């Protein structure tokens, strides 16, 4: 680990090997940090330094050449060196005035030894000091981690951890949840704290203070954000590590609280099942919700189904899954109740924000779930979602559940035709479902498509596909031919056959609508029928399905 050890030039001057040293220029820069000590006797630094080195030199590289010496100081300043220490006597007797002025201008410490010193002793002592400080940092970090572990076993660990960060770093601490709740820990007056919060909300805090940030993450999801602010110096790497470990501890605390809360809601699944099956009255539902979430204010509802063939593998981790789903939707103003059965998870989504964008927020939540690393961890190969009808009363949730199942059923049967998860986007398929339930769907298909289907069956043709594409292209022959990957002459031949089978008026508005519905109905029926391998293409079986 590369910690930024706080060892300043001023501290080094207090060591025994610098007792006879004198600072000739750049005294205002004695607070500069020293990361390493480097002996250098060249007149061109180029890329030899990484920054924050304290340079030791006898001057043999420039031997009194004022121009070369001044250039060396400028190069050291440009390389962000911590300072330059020169042994006077053997190779150089005095420091040029121009070099002193340059060092003072840039607050660059220029230090001289009036007598010979052993650079090896200096480097050994300072490097030992750096290593000791490094070790103290590691020890301090380990002690801090142990204190965090102890706090995790206490009551109200979140508040205690935030207080510990403040006490340990002596910095202002800000904690903000996904719900927008802000907590600030400092020794400032309330008025000053409010000013910091205001600057933070306006995204202008970095103009007044140095800021370090760490997300509080669990289950690959961010639940909160942790910040520390410094008004004096920059945030060191050590302070950043303290922040990182604190955020991890806060995530552990948060995850434990969420898990306990989910366990407390173990009766939720059975209660959700009864609600969806209509066993509870509206009054009972309202009472339960008020007990579960007293501050919940809802205005619309829907049911989300999540289905995968291997979802039962995750049943042991269902509490964590619920926590993850809940966090995704809570960020979007949606309260969630959950149940899992076999290969399906059922969620009642309760909208807490405005109705106008409820659908959009659900869409964003579903897309976020499908793309998340946490869901991918379970390797669901065929994860599918469907959303029922959005209703504005508690009693309508049962109907939303029914329509969510219908939506899932249709999406599974004709996945290439439906990209939307929502029941309201089924469009013509809602009529198809209704006609199917009334037992008139096969007759409708036969009336408008029977001759075309029969012709295709007898001749292994593609008239139905041609008809569907032609209608989708709004009668544009060139576009139709391109989509079917056929030449125009072939298309004209097929269209003539269609005119013969269903009439030349099939592009008339009402007849066209009926044919388009019949095509969608045929696709639905075809997807619904289980096919035997030796019967799947026989004409008698298809005709029988119409009656």
N, C-alpha and C positions, 0 to 999 in steps of 0.2 A: 504494500500500500504506500502511496506517495502522499504523506501528510505534509501540510504546510506548517513547519515548526516555527514558532515565533521566537526567533533569536535575532536581536537587533544589533546594529553596529555599536550602539551605546553600551549594551551588555558585554560585548566582546572587549571593549576598552577597559572594563573593570577586572579582566582576568590578569594573572600575574605577569604574563609575557608582554603585556601592553602597559606596564607600570611606567616605563620611560617614554612611551609614545606621546606625540603631540598632534592635536588636530589643527592644521594650518588653515583650512578652508572647508566650506560646506557643512558648518556645524548644525545648520537647520535640518540637515538630512540624517542625523544620527539615529533617527527612529527607523531607518530603512531596514528591511528584513534581510538576513543573511541565510542563504540555503546551503552554501558551500564555500570553501576557501580554495583559491586557485593561485599557484605560482606561475607567473608569466613574465618572460623576458624578451618579448618580440615587440616590434614597432607597428605591427598591423594585426588587429584582432580578428577581422573578417567574421567567420562563423565559429569562433572558438568558445564563445560563452552562451549559456542558456538563459542568463538573467539571475540577479540577486547573488552573484558571486562577490566575495571580498578578495580583491586582487593583492597579492604580495609580489614586490619587485625590488631588485637592487639597482635598476636603471641601466644595466649593461646594454640593453637593447637600443638605447638612444644616446647614452654617454654625453649628456649635457646639451644635446641639440634641442633648443627651445621649441622650434617649429614642430619637430617630431613628437616631443613630449606633449605639447598642447593638442596635437592631433590624436595622440593616444588617449588623452582624457576625454576628448569629444567622442571618440569611438566607444569608450567605456560607458559614457553617459547614454549614448544611443543604444548600446547593448543592455541597458538597464542593470548595470553592475551595482553592487551595494556600496562600493567605495574602493579607494586605492591606497595601499600602504607601501611606503618607499623607505628603504634603508639608505641613509645618507652616509657619505664617507668614501667608500672605495671607488664608485663609478660616477657619483653625482654629489655635489657639495651643497647645492641650494635649489630651491624650487623657483622657476621663473614667475615673475609677477603676473604675466598674462595667463598662466595656467591657474594661479590662485584665483584670479578674477572669474575665469570660466567656471571653476568648481563652485565658487560662491553663488554665481548666477543660477546654477542648476541644483543648488543644495546637494552637491556631490561631495561626500566626505573625503578629504585629502589628508592622509595621516603620515607622519614621518617618525622613523626611529633614529635617534641621535647617535646611537652606537650599534655595533653589529649584533644581530639576533639570529637565532637558529630557526629558519623557516619551518623545518621539520617539526620542531617542538610546538610552534604556533599552530600548524595544521593539525597536529595530533591532538592538541588540547581542544581546539574548536570543534574538530570532528567528533571527538569524544563527547563534548558538550551537546552537539547536535543529536548524537545517537542517544544520549541520556534523555534529552527532551523528547525525542521520538518514542523512546520506551515509556516515558511518563504518559505520553498521549495514549499509547496502546493500553496502558494500565488504566488510565482514566476512562477510556472508552469501554473497557471490560467492566470496570466498576459501575459505570453508568448503565450498561446493559443489565447487570445484576439488579440494580435498583428498579429498572423498568420491569423486570420479571417479578420482583416483589410487589410492585404496584398492581400488576395484572391479577394478583391473587387477592387484592383488597377490594373494598366496596368503592363504587364510583371511580374506577381507574382512569377514565378519560380526563376528568378534571385534575386528578393528581398528576397525570403525565404532562399535561399542559403546564402546570405549575412547576414541575421539575425542569422542563426545558427552559423556562424563564429564569429560574434560580441558577441553573448550571451555566447558561450562556450569558446571563445578564442582558438579554435582548427582549424586545417586545415580541410577543407571540400572538398570531391570529389564526383562528380555526374556523373554517366555513364549511357547512354541510351542503349536500346537493339540494336541499330544500331552501337554502339561502340563509339559514341561521348562522349568525356570526358571534364568536366568543373571542374576546381579547384579554390577554394577560400582560400586565405591565405594572410599573410603579408610578405611572403618570396619573394626573388628575383626570376625572371623567371627561372633562371638556377636551383635554388633549387627546384622549382615546377616541372620542367622537370625531375629532379632526383627522386622525389617522384612518379611521374607517371610511370617512368621506373621501379622502385622497385615494384610498384603495378602490372604492366603488367607481371613481372617476378615471381609474387607470393612470393616475398621475403620481402614485406613491414613489415610483422609481426616480423621479426628479428630485425628491427630497431625502430619500434614504436608500441604503443598499438592501436588497431583498433576496432572500433564498426561499425556494418553494419545494414542497414535496407532496405528491398525491398520496392519499390514504386509500390503498387498494386492497381488495379481497375478491377472490373468485374472478380475477381478471377484470374487475369492475371498479371504477373510482367512486367512493362513497363520500369523500370529503377532501379538502385541501388544507395543508398546513403551511404557514408562512412565518418567517422571523425577519425582523427589521433592525438594521443597525444604522444609527445616526452618525457614528464617528468613523469607523474604518470599514473596509470591505469584509464580506463574509468569508471566513477561512474554510479550507477544505475540512478541517477537523469539525468546525461548527456545522458544516453540511452533512458530515457523517452522523453527528449527533441528531440532526434533523431527520435523516434517513431512518435511523434505528427507532426514533420516537414514532415516526409515521407507521413503521411496521408494527410496533407495539399497539398503537391506536387501532390499526386494522384488525389485529388479533382480538382486542377488546370489543370492537364493534361487531366482528363476526360471531363472537361468543354470545353477545347480547341478542343478536338477530336470531341465532340458532335457538337460544332459550325461548325467545318470543315465538318462534315457529313451533317449538315443542308445546308451548302453552296453548297453541291454537290447534292441537291435534284433533279436536272435535270438529274443526272447520271442514275437513273433507266430507265427513258424513252429513254435516249440515248443508253443505253446498249440493250434495247429491239430492237431498230431500227438497231443497229449494227448486232445483232444476226439474224434478219430477212432479212438482206442484203439490207437495205434501204440507207446505207451510203457507199460512195466510200472510197477507201484506203486513198486518199488524205484527205478527211474529217476526217477520223479516226485519222490519224497522227496529224492533226492540233488540234483536240480535246485533244488528249493525251499530246501534248506539252504544251497546255494551262493548263491542269489539273495538270500535274506533269512535269515541265520543265526539271528536271534532270533525268527523267526516260530513262534508256537505256535497251532495251529489245531484246531478241534473239529467244524466243519461247513462245508459247501461248497454252492454252487449256481452256476448259469450265468444271466447277465443278457444278453438280446439287446436291442439298440437299433437300430431300423430307420427309415430315411427315404429317400424316392426320390432326394433330391439330396445325400445324405451324402457321396458321392464327391467333391463340390466341396471338402470340408474335408480330403481325404486328405493334402494337402500340409502341413496343420497338425495332423496326427494326434498328434504328440508333445505339442503344447499341449493337445489334447483329452484325451489320456491323463492329463496332469498335472492338468487340471481335474477329470476324473472321479475320479482317484485321491484328490485332496484332499477331495472331497465325501464319499467313503466312508471314507477314513482317519479322518476326524473321528468316524466312527461305529463304529470298531473293526473295519473290514473292509479286508483286503488285496486288491489287485486285479491281475489279469493280463489283457492285452488283445490283441485282433486285429481287423483291419478287412478286409472283403471286399465289394467292389461297394457295395451300398447298406445294408450291415449291419455294426455293430460288435458283437463278442462279448467278454464279460467273464466271467472266472472269479472269483467272489467267495469269499474265504476268511475265515471268521469268527474273530476273535481274542478276542472277549468271550464272555459266557454265551450259551447256545443259546436261552434262553427268549424273548428279544426280538430275535433275529436278523431275523425277518421284518419286524418293525416298523421296524428301522433301515434295512433295504433299501427299504421303502416311503418312508421319510422322504428317503432319498438320491435316489430316482427323482423324487419330487415336487419336491425342491430343484433337480434338473437341469432339469426341464420349465419351471420358473418363472424360471430364471436368465437374466440379461441376456447372459451369455457365449454360451449356447446360442442365444438369440434373435438374436444377431449374425449367425449363419449362415442365418437365415431359413428354418429347417426348417418346412415347412408341415404335415407329417404325421408328426411324430416319434412313434414307438410303442415301447413297452417290453414285454417279457415275461420272467418269471422261472421257471426250471425247478424241478424237484423238489429240495427241500433234503435233502442226503445227509450222512452222517457218516463217510464213508471216501473216500479219493482215487479209488479205482476206480469209485465211483458217479458221478463227475463227468460221464462220458460219457453216462450215462442222464439226468442233469440237463440236459445239452445237448439231447438228443433231446426231452425233455418241454418244454423252453423253446421249441423250434421248433413243437411241437404247440400250445402255448399261443398263440404268435404267430399261427399259422395260423387258429385258432378266433377269436381276437380280431379278426382282419382280416375274417373272413367274417360274423361276427355281432356287430359292435361295440356295438350297442344292448343286447345281452343280457349282456355281461360288462364290469364296471367294474374288476375286480381284475386285477393283472398276474401273479398267481401261479398255477402249475399246480395247486396243491392246492385252489384256489378254482374250478376248472372244474366241480366237482361232477358233475352228470349227464352233462355233455359228455365226461367221461372214458369212461363206458360207451358213449356214442354213437361215440366214436372206435374203441373196441375192437370194437364190432359192425360198424362200417364196414370195419375191417381184415379181419374174418372174412367179409365179403360177405353178411351177413344183415340189414343195416340197412333196405334197400328193402322186403324182405318184411315186416319188423316194422311199418314205416310203413303198408304196404298193409293189414295185418291189423287195425290199430286206427283208422286214419284214412282208408282208401281211399274209403269211401262219402261222407265229408264233403268230401274233396278233389275227388271227381268232381262232386258237387253244385255246389260253388263254381265249378268250371271250366265247367260247362254253363250256369250261370245268373249268372255274374259276381257270386256272392254273397259274404257275409262270415261264413259259418258257422264257419270255422276260427278267425277272429279272435274271434268271440263265445265259442266254446268255451274258447279260451285265457284270455280275460279272466274268464270265469265261474269257471274253476278257480282262477285267481289270487285272485279275490275270495272263494274258499271257499264258493261257492254263494250269496252274498248278492246277491239280484236287484236291489235298489235301487242298490247300489254299482256293480254291473256295468253297469246302464243308464246311470249317470252317466259312467262311464269311456268307454263307447262312444258317448256323446252321442246316445242314442236314447230314445224313450219306452218305458214298461214294456210296453205292448201289443205293440210290435215285438219286444222281448226275449222275451216269452212265445211269440210266433209262431215265433221262431228256435229256442227251446228245444224246442218241440214237434217241429220238424223234426229236431233232433239226437236226440231220443228215438227217433224213427222210424228214423234211420240207424244209430245205434250202441247203442241200447237205453236204457231208463230207469235202468239200474243203473250208468251211467258214473261216478257219484259214489261208488260202493263203493270202499273203500280200494285194493285191489290193481288193479282195473281202472282206477281214476283214475290210479294211479302209472304204469301202462303207457301210458295216453293222454298223460300229461304228457311221458314219455320220447319218445313218438312225435312229439309236437309239436316238441320240441327237435331231434330227429333230422331232421324235415322241414325245419326252418329251416337246419340245417347243410347238408343235401343241396342245398337250393335255392340257398344261397349258394355252394356248390362248383361248380355246373353253369354253364358258360359259356352265355349265352343269345344266340341269333341274333334280330335284331330282328323278323323276320317269323314266327318260330316260338315266341317266348317265351311266348305265352299259348295255344298250341294244345293240346288235350287229349291227342291221341295221343302227343306227345313226352313229356308228363308221365307217362302210364301206362307207357310203355316204360321210364321210369327206375326203375320199381318192380321190374323183373324182369331 
